[in-house]
Amino acid sequence: MSVSEQSPTGEIAAGYAFSGPALELGALLWNGECHPDARIRIPLPMLNRHGLVAGATGTGKTKTLQLVAEQLSANGVPVFLADIKGDVSGISAPGAEGEKVRERAGQVGQEWAATGFPCEFYGLGGVGPGIPVRATVTSFGPVLLSKVLQLNQTQEQSLGLIFHYADQKGLELVDLKDLRAVVAFLVSDVGKPELKGIGGLSTVTAGVILRAITAFEQAGAGGFFGEPEFDTSEFLRTAADGRGVVSVLELPAVQDKPQLFSTFLMWMLADLYGDLPEVGDLEKPKLVFFFDEAHLLFNGASKAFLEAITQTVRLIRSKGVGVFFVTQTPKDVPGDVLAQLGNRVQHALRAFTPDDAKALKATVRTFPHSAYDLEEVLTGLGTGEAVITVLSETGAPTPVAATRLRAPESLMGPIDAAALDAAVKGSLLWGRYAEAVDRESAYEKLTAEQQAAEAAAVRAAEEAEAAKAAEKATRAAPKKEDASLAEQVVGSGIFTSLARSIGTQLGREISRSIFGTARRKR
């Protein structure tokens, strides 16, 4: 059905008639009718102005990510996607043409062609399929680590002091056992004087942090931290044919650790921000980063953590990186972050409960004034339909448009496990990151110091015992027969072995009294 320029549909369509390169999202919906000649698009240069993809479960958010990622890749823009459920890997394979795909393509005026896109598959710490992604504890930092350890604000500040102490003492924090060793040392008898020198850090708080680290390690999180540390610039690559590489982080194996994987995504963004140069506005982004399950990032976040997120999102645009948060409702995202998300794709919302109705009204208020009754439209959208507003080429918001979205051209589902494994093992990055490396760092240094101190204590005990034996021998010297007997006993192998045994036991007792950690339960 055609649109008239004087009609509401014509006015909306005119708002999306961009002159430069743009991604095709779908066709305009008005009063239940789809208008294939009214194309709803997003300008390619505006993808670094960030965005939000929201909607209830099952409304098509994942397919929207796939659709946008395909077109970004085709335009030479690298993409990062977090695959929570394990169903995004199909972007690497051509889609399967079927009746539903043909019907959708006809409705929106799409010339559909089955296409696969260049992909790399990653996994956190080597858990599940994918090239292992690890971070060192030092680069992860105390603020992000406090989030995964679920520390309160006071404990977070104390952890920052521990990081500062380790840095000052040259104790490299590569993995969790390094951090655990530093904290254990600080709460030991020998380390307590050092602890007092760290302003504002109490023994009790340090003990709480140590228990949190130990429990986190025992939960199987140790493998996510270590070396070789992943270089996030790998996400910026293009394929030999010029298409952007789609980096897919496979997360099904760590679905039970939502705090961990959501915070790891934030580390990736922060690492990119720290490494990339300022570039201003580009003709197309260097990378578009889709942050799935975004509500997990913000749940229970400290003030310092939220401030860090807000600053990263605000400033990373000038580094050429666009960030899209993916969640169920806009209220999942703090206002300071939401205000920076200029591109919006809102899938259907449900209003089954009073809380749902409240969330619906809050969502409607986040949109510009519209010709639609948005409360009615948002509850009536079908799967693969959304309400959209984006930033135009001039940076102004486009009219709100109900849209029937295009069908992805890649496989809408996972590739089989064997194909995924072959893609991972065949990657040039596999040899670079597959094997973990455990070099000398804080744990090894502190362990070596403790062992040296214990050995010194043992030697001191043996020398003291030998001195006592010599003194006894001297006292017995006037009595020739007794002296002779003493000489025989002292010179015997049995005595030598016994003295060494006693000295070693005494040395161990001295060691325990100095370090207070030999039999301490951690």
C-alpha positions in Angstrom: 0.0 0.0 0.0 1.4 3.4 -1.0 1.6 6.4 1.3 0.6 10.0 0.8 3.0 12.8 1.8 0.1 14.6 3.5 -1.0 11.6 5.5 0.5 10.7 8.9 2.2 7.8 7.2 3.7 10.1 4.6 5.0 12.4 7.3 6.6 9.5 9.2 8.1 8.0 6.1 9.6 11.4 5.2 11.4 11.4 8.5 13.4 8.3 7.5 14.3 9.4 3.9 18.0 9.8 4.5 20.4 10.7 1.7 23.4 8.8 3.1 24.1 5.2 3.9 21.5 3.6 6.3 20.5 0.3 7.6 17.1 -1.1 6.6 15.0 -2.0 9.6 11.6 -2.7 8.0 8.4 -1.1 6.8 5.9 1.3 8.4 2.8 -0.1 10.2 -0.3 2.1 10.4 -3.7 1.0 11.6 -2.6 -2.6 11.2 -1.5 -2.2 7.5 2.1 -2.6 6.4 3.4 0.0 3.9 6.4 -1.6 2.1 7.3 1.7 0.3 7.6 3.5 3.6 11.1 2.2 4.7 12.2 2.6 8.3 15.9 3.0 8.4 18.8 4.2 10.7 21.7 6.3 9.3 25.0 4.4 9.5 26.9 7.4 11.0 24.4 7.5 13.9 25.1 4.0 15.1 27.7 5.4 17.5 25.1 7.5 19.2 24.1 4.4 21.2 20.7 2.8 21.5 18.2 0.6 23.3 16.5 -2.6 22.1 13.7 -3.5 24.6 10.7 -5.8 24.8 9.1 -8.7 26.6 10.5 -12.2 26.3 9.7 -13.8 23.0 8.9 -10.6 21.1 11.9 -10.8 18.7 14.7 -8.8 20.3 17.4 -11.4 19.4 16.3 -11.4 15.7 16.5 -7.6 15.7 20.1 -7.8 16.9 20.8 -10.4 14.2 19.2 -8.2 11.5 21.2 -5.1 12.5 24.4 -7.0 13.0 24.1 -8.5 9.5 23.8 -5.1 7.9 26.6 -3.6 9.9 28.9 -6.4 8.9 27.9 -5.9 5.2 28.8 -2.3 5.6 32.3 -3.1 6.9 31.5 -2.4 10.6 32.6 -5.0 13.2 30.0 -6.1 15.7 30.0 -7.6 19.2 27.1 -9.8 20.3 26.6 -11.6 23.6 24.9 -14.9 23.0 23.0 -15.6 26.2 20.9 -18.5 25.1 23.2 -20.0 22.5 21.0 -19.1 19.5 23.0 -16.4 17.8 25.7 -18.6 16.3 23.5 -19.0 13.2 24.6 -15.6 12.0 27.7 -17.4 10.6 25.6 -19.6 8.3 23.1 -18.8 5.4 19.5 -18.7 6.5 16.9 -21.3 5.4 14.3 -19.9 3.1 10.8 -21.0 4.0 7.2 -19.8 3.7 7.4 -17.5 6.7 10.5 -15.8 5.5 9.1 -15.3 2.0 5.9 -13.9 3.5 7.7 -11.5 5.7 10.0 -10.4 2.9 7.0 -9.7 0.7 5.3 -7.7 3.3 8.2 -5.3 3.9 9.5 -5.1 0.4 12.7 -7.0 1.1 14.8 -8.8 -1.5 15.9 -11.7 0.8 19.0 -13.8 0.0 20.4 -16.4 2.3 23.8 -15.2 3.5 26.3 -16.1 6.2 28.6 -13.6 7.8 32.2 -13.7 9.1 32.2 -14.6 12.8 34.6 -15.3 15.7 33.2 -17.2 18.7 34.4 -16.6 22.2 33.8 -18.1 25.7 34.5 -16.6 29.1 37.6 -18.3 30.6 37.3 -21.2 28.2 34.0 -22.4 29.8 31.9 -23.8 27.0 32.7 -23.4 23.3 34.7 -20.5 22.1 38.1 -18.8 22.1 38.9 -18.2 25.9 38.5 -14.6 27.0 40.4 -13.8 30.2 41.2 -10.7 32.1 43.9 -10.1 34.7 42.6 -9.0 38.1 44.7 -5.8 37.9 43.0 -4.7 34.6 39.6 -5.8 35.8 40.1 -3.4 38.7 38.5 -3.0 42.2 35.2 -1.4 41.1 34.2 -4.1 38.6 35.6 -6.9 40.8 33.5 -5.6 43.8 30.4 -6.0 41.6 31.1 -9.7 40.9 32.1 -10.3 44.5 28.9 -8.5 45.6 30.7 -6.2 48.1 29.1 -3.2 49.7 30.4 0.3 49.2 32.7 0.3 52.2 34.2 -3.1 51.1 34.6 -1.8 47.6 36.6 1.1 48.8 38.7 -1.2 51.0 39.4 -3.4 48.0 40.6 -0.4 46.1 43.2 0.2 49.0 44.3 -3.4 48.6 44.9 -3.0 44.9 46.9 0.2 45.7 49.0 -1.6 48.2 49.8 -4.5 45.8 50.7 -1.9 43.1 53.1 -0.1 45.5 54.8 -3.3 46.6 55.2 -4.7 43.1 52.8 -7.6 43.7 51.2 -8.3 40.3 47.5 -9.3 40.5 47.1 -11.7 37.6 44.6 -14.2 38.8 42.4 -14.7 41.9 44.9 -16.6 43.8 47.2 -13.6 43.6 44.6 -11.4 45.1 43.7 -14.0 47.7 47.4 -14.3 48.7 47.8 -10.5 49.2 44.7 -10.3 51.4 45.6 -13.4 53.3 49.1 -11.9 54.0 47.6 -8.6 55.2 45.4 -10.3 57.7 48.2 -12.6 59.0 50.3 -11.8 62.0 53.2 -10.7 59.9 51.1 -8.6 57.5 49.0 -6.8 60.1 51.6 -4.0 60.6 51.3 -3.5 56.8 47.6 -3.5 57.1 47.7 -0.7 59.6 49.7 1.4 57.2 46.8 1.2 54.6 44.5 4.0 55.6 40.9 3.0 56.3 41.2 -0.7 55.9 40.2 -2.8 58.9 41.1 -6.4 59.7 37.4 -7.3 59.7 36.7 -5.8 56.3 39.9 -7.5 54.8 38.6 -10.8 56.3 35.2 -10.3 54.6 36.9 -9.6 51.3 39.1 -12.7 51.7 36.1 -14.9 52.3 34.3 -13.4 49.3 37.3 -14.1 47.0 37.7 -17.6 48.3 34.0 -18.4 47.9 34.1 -16.9 44.4 37.1 -19.1 43.5 35.4 -22.2 44.9 32.3 -21.4 42.7 34.5 -22.0 39.7 35.2 -18.4 38.7 39.0 -18.7 38.9 39.5 -19.6 35.3 38.0 -16.3 34.1 41.0 -14.4 35.4 44.5 -14.9 34.3 46.8 -14.8 31.2 47.0 -14.5 28.3 44.7 -11.5 28.8 42.3 -11.0 25.9 43.1 -8.0 23.7 39.7 -6.3 23.0 41.1 -4.8 19.8 40.4 -8.2 18.3 36.8 -7.1 18.1 37.7 -4.3 15.6 38.7 -6.6 12.8 37.3 -6.9 9.3 37.3 -10.0 7.0 39.4 -10.3 3.8 36.3 -9.3 1.8 35.9 -6.1 3.7 32.9 -7.1 5.8 33.0 -6.5 9.5 33.7 -9.5 11.7 30.8 -10.4 14.1 32.3 -11.4 17.5 29.9 -13.7 19.3 30.5 -14.3 23.0 29.0 -17.7 23.8 27.4 -17.5 27.4 25.1 -20.5 27.8 27.7 -22.3 29.9 27.8 -19.4 32.4 24.1 -18.5 32.5 24.2 -19.3 36.2 26.8 -16.5 36.8 24.9 -13.4 35.6 26.8 -10.9 37.7 30.0 -12.3 36.3 29.2 -12.2 32.6 27.4 -8.8 32.7 30.4 -7.3 34.5 32.8 -8.9 32.0 30.9 -7.2 29.2 31.4 -3.9 31.0 35.2 -4.6 31.4 35.4 -5.2 27.6 33.8 -1.8 27.0 36.0 0.0 29.6 39.1 -1.7 28.1 38.1 -0.5 24.6 37.5 3.0 25.9 40.9 3.0 27.6 42.8 1.9 24.4 41.1 3.6 21.5 42.1 7.1 20.4 39.6 10.0 20.1 38.2 10.1 16.5 35.0 12.3 16.8 32.2 11.6 14.4 33.0 9.1 11.7 31.2 8.0 8.4 30.6 4.7 10.1 31.4 3.3 13.6 34.6 1.4 14.4 32.5 -1.1 16.4 28.9 -1.6 17.5 28.6 -3.4 20.8 25.3 -5.0 21.8 25.0 -5.3 25.6 22.5 -8.1 26.2 20.6 -8.7 29.5 21.5 -5.1 30.5 19.4 -5.1 33.7 21.9 -7.6 35.2 24.6 -4.9 34.9 22.7 -2.4 36.9 21.0 -4.6 39.6 22.6 -3.8 42.9 25.3 -1.6 41.4 27.2 0.8 43.7 27.3 4.5 43.1 30.9 4.3 41.9 30.0 1.5 39.5 27.0 3.4 38.0 29.2 6.5 37.6 31.8 4.5 35.8 29.2 3.1 33.4 27.7 6.5 32.7 31.1 8.0 32.0 32.1 5.2 29.7 28.9 5.3 27.7 29.1 9.1 27.4 32.7 9.2 26.2 33.1 6.1 24.2 31.1 7.6 21.4 34.0 9.8 20.6 36.2 6.7 20.2 33.9 5.5 17.4 32.1 2.8 19.4 28.3 2.5 19.5 26.6 0.7 22.4 23.1 -0.8 22.3 21.7 -2.0 25.6 19.2 -4.9 25.3 16.7 -5.5 28.0 13.0 -5.9 28.7 11.9 -2.3 29.6 13.6 1.1 29.5 13.2 1.3 33.3 15.9 -1.4 33.6 18.4 1.3 32.5 19.3 4.2 34.9 18.1 7.6 33.7 21.6 9.0 33.2 22.5 6.2 30.8 19.0 6.1 29.1 19.4 9.8 28.3 22.4 8.9 26.1 20.6 6.3 24.0 19.4 8.1 20.9 18.2 5.1 18.9 15.2 3.1 20.2 13.7 -0.2 19.1 10.9 -1.1 21.4 9.2 -4.5 20.9 5.9 -5.4 22.5 5.2 -5.0 26.2 2.7 -6.9 28.2 0.2 -5.4 30.7 -1.0 -8.4 32.7 -0.2 -7.0 36.1 -0.2 -3.6 37.8 3.6 -3.5 37.6 3.4 -4.3 33.9 0.9 -1.4 33.4 3.2 0.9 35.3 6.2 -0.1 33.2 4.1 0.4 30.0 3.2 4.0 31.0 6.9 4.7 31.9 8.0 3.4 28.5 5.5 5.6 26.6 6.8 8.7 28.4 10.4 8.0 27.1 9.2 8.4 23.5 8.8 11.7 21.6 5.3 13.0 20.9 3.6 10.6 18.5 0.7 10.2 16.2 0.1 6.8 17.6 -1.7 5.7 20.8 1.5 4.1 22.0 0.0 2.3 25.0 -2.3 0.5 22.6 0.3 -0.1 19.9 3.0 -1.4 22.3 0.6 -4.0 23.7 -0.7 -5.0 20.3 2.6 -5.5 18.4 3.3 -9.0 17.0 6.6 -10.9 17.1 9.1 -9.2 14.9 7.4 -5.8 15.1 8.6 -2.8 17.1 8.1 0.9 17.7 11.1 2.8 16.5 12.7 6.2 16.7 16.3 7.0 15.8 18.5 9.9 15.3 18.4 11.5 11.8 21.5 12.5 9.9 21.3 15.9 11.6 21.1 14.3 15.0 17.4 15.1 15.5 14.9 12.4 16.6 12.9 10.9 13.8 9.1 10.5 14.1 7.9 7.5 16.1 7.2 4.6 13.7 5.5 1.3 14.3 7.5 -1.1 12.1 7.3 -4.6 10.8 10.9 -5.7 10.8 12.8 -7.4 8.0 13.8 -11.1 8.3 17.5 -11.9 9.0 19.3 -13.4 6.0 21.4 -15.7 8.2 20.3 -18.8 10.0 17.7 -18.0 12.7 19.0 -20.5 15.2 22.2 -22.1 16.4 24.6 -23.9 14.2 25.4 -27.5 15.2 28.0 -28.1 17.9 30.5 -29.7 15.5 30.4 -26.7 13.1 30.8 -24.4 16.1 33.8 -26.3 17.4 35.4 -26.4 14.0 35.0 -22.6 13.6 36.6 -22.1 17.0 39.5 -24.4 16.6 40.1 -23.1 13.0 40.4 -19.5 14.1 43.9 -17.9 14.0 43.1 -16.6 17.5 42.8 -20.1 19.0 46.5 -20.6 19.3 47.0 -17.2 20.9 44.5 -17.6 23.7 43.6 -21.2 24.2 46.2 -22.2 26.8 46.3 -20.4 30.1 49.7 -19.2 31.3 50.6 -19.0 35.0 53.7 -16.9 35.4 55.3 -15.5 38.6 53.1 -12.9 40.2 51.9 -12.0 43.7 51.0 -15.5 44.9 54.4 -16.9 43.8 56.3 -14.0 45.3 54.5 -14.1 48.7 54.8 -18.0 48.8 58.5 -17.8 48.1 59.0 -15.2 50.9 57.0 -17.3 53.4 59.0 -20.4 52.5 62.3 -18.5 52.9 61.2 -17.2 56.3 60.2 -20.7 57.4 63.5 -22.2 56.2 65.4 -19.5 58.1 63.4 -20.2 61.2 64.2 -24.0 60.9 67.9 -23.2 60.5 67.8 -20.9 63.6 66.2 -23.7 65.6 68.7 -26.3 64.5 71.6 -23.9 65.4 70.1 -23.3 68.8 69.7 -27.0 69.4 73.2 -27.7 68.3 74.5 -24.9 70.6 72.7 -26.5 73.6 74.2 -29.9 72.7 77.7 -28.4 72.6 77.2 -26.7 75.9 76.1 -29.9 77.6 79.1 -31.7 76.1 81.4 -29.0 77.5 79.9 -29.2 81.0 80.5 -33.0 81.0 84.1 -32.7 79.8 85.9 -32.9 83.2 84.6 -36.4 83.7 86.7 -38.3 81.3 84.4 -41.4 81.2 81.2 -39.3 80.9 82.8 -37.1 78.2 83.9 -40.1 76.3 80.3 -41.5 76.5 78.9 -38.1 75.4 81.2 -37.9 72.5 80.1 -41.4 71.5 76.4 -40.5 71.7 76.8 -37.0 70.0 78.8 -38.5 67.2 76.3 -41.3 66.5 74.1 -41.1 63.5 71.0 -41.7 65.6 71.6 -38.5 67.6 72.3 -36.5 64.5 69.0 -37.6 63.0 67.1 -37.0 66.3 68.5 -33.5 66.6 67.5 -32.6 63.1 64.0 -33.9 63.7 63.6 -31.9 66.9 65.0 -28.8 65.3 62.7 -29.0 62.3 59.6 -29.4 64.6 60.7 -26.4 66.7 61.3 -24.4 63.5 57.8 -25.1 62.3 56.3 -24.0 65.6 58.3 -20.8 65.4 57.2 -20.4 61.8 53.5 -20.6 62.8 54.0 -18.1 65.6 55.6 -15.6 63.1 53.2 -16.0 60.2 50.0 -17.2 61.9 48.9 -18.9 58.7 50.3 -22.4 58.7 47.1 -24.0 60.0 44.8 -21.0 59.6 41.4 -21.9 58.0 40.7 -19.5 55.1 
